[in-house]
């Protein structure tokens, strides 16, 4: 596939997502990634990047996107890198809300814990059962 074909395909994907009106922020990123995969004929993998410390305690804080041909897609219809997706799971260790949530779960949100990210491929059913979408 030539660079021009890749650029044309990415433009077509971006346009399809933008025109679809899929909502994906405010806790709806998992349902958006699933909808984007459906929109694109089932192509791609659902990838979630979550804060590893919270995930170890059963809490998903981060972001979910569709990975297709090396590019990550979410509801804003802009192609993204893995670094951009993972940044959603990196927390501010001085944020009192996250610190209190960590303490309620029995751990301290250290700087290392705040920045540790776990990225994996997920089945849609696992995400919809967690997020209720």
C-alpha positions in Angstrom: 0.0 0.0 0.0 1.4 3.4 -1.0 1.8 6.4 1.4 -0.9 8.2 -0.7 -3.3 5.2 -0.3 -2.7 5.2 3.5 -3.3 8.9 3.7 -6.5 8.6 1.6 -7.7 5.7 3.8 -7.0 7.7 7.0 -8.9 10.6 5.6 -11.9 8.4 4.7 -11.9 6.9 8.2 -11.7 10.3 9.8 -14.6 11.5 7.7 -16.7 8.5 8.4 -16.2 8.9 12.2 -16.8 12.6 12.1 -20.0 12.2 10.0 -21.3 9.4 12.3 -21.8 11.7 15.3 -20.4 9.0 17.6 -20.1 10.4 21.2 -17.1 9.2 23.0 -16.1 11.5 25.9 -17.3 11.8 29.4 -16.9 8.1 30.1 -18.2 6.9 26.7 -14.9 6.1 25.1 -15.4 2.3 25.2 -18.8 2.5 23.5 -17.4 4.9 21.0 -14.5 2.5 20.1 -17.0 -0.3 19.7 -19.2 1.9 17.5 -16.3 3.0 15.4 -15.3 -0.7 14.8 -18.8 -1.5 13.8 -18.9 1.6 11.5 -15.7 0.3 9.8 -17.1 -3.2 9.2 -15.7 -4.9 12.2 -12.1 -4.0 11.4 -9.5 -3.3 14.1 -9.0 -4.1 17.7 -10.4 -2.4 20.8 -7.5 -1.2 22.9 -7.7 0.2 26.4 -5.0 2.1 28.3 -5.7 2.2 32.0 -3.8 3.4 35.0 -2.1 0.2 36.2 -2.4 0.8 39.9 -6.2 1.4 39.7 -6.6 -1.4 37.3 -5.0 -3.8 39.7 -7.8 -2.9 42.1 -10.5 -3.4 39.4 -11.0 0.3 38.5 -10.5 1.4 34.9 -9.2 5.0 34.6 -7.9 5.8 31.2 -9.0 5.7 27.6 -10.3 3.2 25.0 -9.8 3.5 21.2 -9.9 1.4 18.1 -6.5 0.3 16.7 -6.6 -0.1 13.0 -3.5 -0.5 10.8 -1.2 1.0 13.5 -3.4 4.1 14.1 -5.6 4.7 17.1 -9.1 6.2 16.5 -11.6 7.6 19.0 -14.7 9.8 18.7 -12.9 13.0 17.8 -12.0 11.4 14.4 -8.3 12.5 14.6 -5.7 9.7 14.1 -3.7 9.2 17.3 -0.5 7.5 18.5 -0.2 5.1 21.4 1.4 7.8 23.5 -1.7 9.9 23.1 -4.0 7.1 24.2 -1.8 6.1 27.1 -1.6 9.7 28.4 -5.2 9.4 29.5 -4.2 6.8 32.0 -1.3 8.9 33.4 -2.6 10.7 36.5 -1.5 13.7 38.4 -0.1 12.3 41.7 -1.0 15.5 43.5 -4.7 15.3 42.4 -6.6 14.9 45.7 -9.6 13.1 44.0 -7.4 10.3 42.6 -5.4 10.2 45.9 -8.5 9.8 47.9 -9.8 7.1 45.5 -6.6 5.2 45.8 -6.6 5.4 49.6 -10.2 4.1 49.6 -9.0 1.1 47.6 -6.1 0.5 50.0 -3.1 2.0 48.2 -1.1 5.2 48.0 -1.0 7.0 44.7 2.7 7.5 44.4 4.3 9.2 41.4 5.3 5.8 40.0 1.7 4.5 40.5 0.2 7.6 39.0 2.2 7.3 35.7 2.1 3.5 35.3 -0.1 2.4 32.4 -1.4 -1.0 31.3 -2.4 -1.2 27.7 -4.1 -4.2 26.2 -6.6 -5.4 23.7 -10.1 -6.0 25.1 -13.2 -7.8 24.0 -16.2 -5.5 23.6 -18.2 -7.5 26.2 -15.6 -7.0 28.9 -15.8 -3.2 28.4 -19.5 -3.0 28.1 -20.0 -5.0 31.3 -17.6 -2.7 33.2 -18.8 0.6 31.8 -22.4 -0.4 31.4 -22.5 1.0 27.8 
